[in-house]
Amino acid sequence: MPTEIERKFLVTGTAWRSPDGRRIVQGYLNRDKARTVRVRIAGPQSFLTIKGATTGASRAEFEYPVPLADAEALLGLCDGPLIDKVRHRVAFGGLLWEVDEFLGDNAGLVVAEVELASEDQAVDLPPWVGEEVTHDHRYFNSNLATHPFSQWCGAAGARD
């Protein structure tokens, strides 16, 4: 079974910024705790992704390309508002970091994710990485769709 092992961190500063970020729009057809079903349009590509429940930093993940026209139609069926963000890919310490700069109701939130081969894999943290939020469900994209960053109590600190 395909497994995603991922750690997630808040980002500080702008040293991570690259000029070649890719716009991503995604929505959720299902946001159950046991599984999420997401449709995503990333530039000219589109995908349907099913993710299982998170255990530690791991979860089952199945991702399939879908025709762009189908993805656009599926976005109209999504539960709750869409997530809009720009993804920057940054190499550091032999790993590829994905830095998501959120737009819209989640503007001001910047999160870095790194996919790993195992949960105990050693990771050199870039200097622009701050607090780890891997286990904080508020930072899951599926949660940000219905509980956007801008609505959190004390959003400037985002830790309330």
C-alpha positions, 0 to 999 in steps of 0.5 A: 500500500502506498504510504505518505510519511511527512513532517510539517513545519511553520516557516519563518522569513523568506529565504525559502522563496523561489521565483518558480512557485506553482499555483495549486487549487484543491478541494475536498469531496470527503473530509472524514477522520478515517479518510479524505478524498481530494481533487487538486489542480496544480498548473496543467496537471490534476489529480484525485487523491485518497488519504487514510487516517494519520498514524504518527507521521504516516498515512495511506495515500493513493493519487491518480491523474484525472483529466483537467475538465473532470477536476474542474467539475469535481471542484464544484462538488467539493465540501466547503471552500477551496484551498488556494496556495502557491507551492515552492520546491526547495532542495535542502539537506538532500531532501526536497521541501515543499513550501506552501504559501497560502492565499485567500482566507488562509493568507499569511500562513506558510507551511513547509512539508518534507516527505521521508522514507521512514518516520525515524529518518534524520532530517536537517532542518533549513534555517527558515523552518520554525515550529513543527506542526506535524501532529497539529490537525489545524494545519491539515489542508482539509481542516484549513478548508473549513477553519481558515487561518484568518478565522483562528483566535489570535491568527497573528500568532497562530498558536492559540 
